[in-house]
Amino acid sequence: LLGNTKYTTSVDIWSAACVIAETFMHHPLFMGDSNTGQLMAVVKTLGTPTRQELRCLSPNFNGYLPTVRALPWASVFRGKGSTEGIALLRRLLEYDPAQRIRPMHGLAHEFFDALRHYDELPGNTDHMEKVLFDWTEQEIQEAGVKLHEIFPPKVLNQLNLPF
């Protein structure tokens, strides 16, 4: 965004938000046919970033952006997507990368509560535990204290963690 070449997980967070939004809307959230068109689609939806947000996005950006108010999320999604999903998207689509929700905190968001209660979902859910919660030891360590908010109690008990 804005010519920034610094790649961090916050770029992945933004991308994940775009994918989630597209699943709600059945079309891209920010449609543009060029870099400028894409940027304008973002600004038309999220509003014009503040000077501080612009500095965080791209310290060397010195272009012009029109002053635009953010659209209300209700008008963006028009009844598509859950309240929890839209609340998560708000946290994922922060202009300032440092203000975007961190990956593990995102997984702990209430939007994913149904996955933590997979055994209550209709149909055969026997495979869900292996698919959703087969994490490496490093991933578990990085999750830290948020792990109890991400994993269902049944899975946590099987892990025999020291905390």
Contacts in CASP RR format, 6 or more apart in sequence:
PFRMAT RR
TARGET T0000
AUTHOR 0000-0000-0000
METHOD contacts of the structure
MODEL  1
LLGNTKYTTSVDIWSAACVIAETFMHHPLFMGDSNTGQLMAVVKTLGTPT
RQELRCLSPNFNGYLPTVRALPWASVFRGKGSTEGIALLRRLLEYDPAQR
IRPMHGLAHEFFDALRHYDELPGNTDHMEKVLFDWTEQEIQEAGVKLHEI
FPPKVLNQLNLPF
1 14 0 8 1.000
1 39 0 8 1.000
1 42 0 8 1.000
1 57 0 8 1.000
1 58 0 8 1.000
2 39 0 8 1.000
2 54 0 8 1.000
2 57 0 8 1.000
2 58 0 8 1.000
2 61 0 8 1.000
3 35 0 8 1.000
3 58 0 8 1.000
3 61 0 8 1.000
4 57 0 8 1.000
4 58 0 8 1.000
8 97 0 8 1.000
9 102 0 8 1.000
9 103 0 8 1.000
10 97 0 8 1.000
10 98 0 8 1.000
10 100 0 8 1.000
11 97 0 8 1.000
12 103 0 8 1.000
13 92 0 8 1.000
13 97 0 8 1.000
13 100 0 8 1.000
13 101 0 8 1.000
13 103 0 8 1.000
14 92 0 8 1.000
14 93 0 8 1.000
14 97 0 8 1.000
14 100 0 8 1.000
16 92 0 8 1.000
17 29 0 8 1.000
17 88 0 8 1.000
17 89 0 8 1.000
17 92 0 8 1.000
17 93 0 8 1.000
18 28 0 8 1.000
18 29 0 8 1.000
18 30 0 8 1.000
20 85 0 8 1.000
20 88 0 8 1.000
20 89 0 8 1.000
20 92 0 8 1.000
21 28 0 8 1.000
21 29 0 8 1.000
21 77 0 8 1.000
21 89 0 8 1.000
22 28 0 8 1.000
22 29 0 8 1.000
24 77 0 8 1.000
24 80 0 8 1.000
24 81 0 8 1.000
24 85 0 8 1.000
24 86 0 8 1.000
25 77 0 8 1.000
25 80 0 8 1.000
26 80 0 8 1.000
29 45 0 8 1.000
29 76 0 8 1.000
30 38 0 8 1.000
30 41 0 8 1.000
30 42 0 8 1.000
30 45 0 8 1.000
31 41 0 8 1.000
32 38 0 8 1.000
32 40 0 8 1.000
32 41 0 8 1.000
39 65 0 8 1.000
43 49 0 8 1.000
43 65 0 8 1.000
43 66 0 8 1.000
43 68 0 8 1.000
44 68 0 8 1.000
44 71 0 8 1.000
45 70 0 8 1.000
45 71 0 8 1.000
45 76 0 8 1.000
46 70 0 8 1.000
46 71 0 8 1.000
46 93 0 8 1.000
46 95 0 8 1.000
47 68 0 8 1.000
47 69 0 8 1.000
47 70 0 8 1.000
47 71 0 8 1.000
48 65 0 8 1.000
48 66 0 8 1.000
48 67 0 8 1.000
48 68 0 8 1.000
49 57 0 8 1.000
49 65 0 8 1.000
49 95 0 8 1.000
50 95 0 8 1.000
52 96 0 8 1.000
53 95 0 8 1.000
53 96 0 8 1.000
54 61 0 8 1.000
54 65 0 8 1.000
54 95 0 8 1.000
56 95 0 8 1.000
56 96 0 8 1.000
56 97 0 8 1.000
56 98 0 8 1.000
57 95 0 8 1.000
57 96 0 8 1.000
57 97 0 8 1.000
73 86 0 8 1.000
73 89 0 8 1.000
73 90 0 8 1.000
77 86 0 8 1.000
82 111 0 8 1.000
84 109 0 8 1.000
84 110 0 8 1.000
84 111 0 8 1.000
84 113 0 8 1.000
85 111 0 8 1.000
87 109 0 8 1.000
87 110 0 8 1.000
87 111 0 8 1.000
88 101 0 8 1.000
88 106 0 8 1.000
88 109 0 8 1.000
88 111 0 8 1.000
91 100 0 8 1.000
91 101 0 8 1.000
91 106 0 8 1.000
91 109 0 8 1.000
92 100 0 8 1.000
92 101 0 8 1.000
92 106 0 8 1.000
93 100 0 8 1.000
94 100 0 8 1.000
94 101 0 8 1.000
101 109 0 8 1.000
104 142 0 8 1.000
104 143 0 8 1.000
104 144 0 8 1.000
104 146 0 8 1.000
104 150 0 8 1.000
105 146 0 8 1.000
106 112 0 8 1.000
107 143 0 8 1.000
107 146 0 8 1.000
107 150 0 8 1.000
108 146 0 8 1.000
108 149 0 8 1.000
108 150 0 8 1.000
112 150 0 8 1.000
114 120 0 8 1.000
114 121 0 8 1.000
115 128 0 8 1.000
115 132 0 8 1.000
116 150 0 8 1.000
116 151 0 8 1.000
116 152 0 8 1.000
117 152 0 8 1.000
118 125 0 8 1.000
118 128 0 8 1.000
118 129 0 8 1.000
118 132 0 8 1.000
118 152 0 8 1.000
119 125 0 8 1.000
119 128 0 8 1.000
119 152 0 8 1.000
119 154 0 8 1.000
121 128 0 8 1.000
129 154 0 8 1.000
129 155 0 8 1.000
133 151 0 8 1.000
133 152 0 8 1.000
133 155 0 8 1.000
135 143 0 8 1.000
140 147 0 8 1.000
140 159 0 8 1.000
140 161 0 8 1.000
143 150 0 8 1.000
144 163 0 8 1.000
145 163 0 8 1.000
147 156 0 8 1.000
147 161 0 8 1.000
147 163 0 8 1.000
148 156 0 8 1.000
151 159 0 8 1.000
END
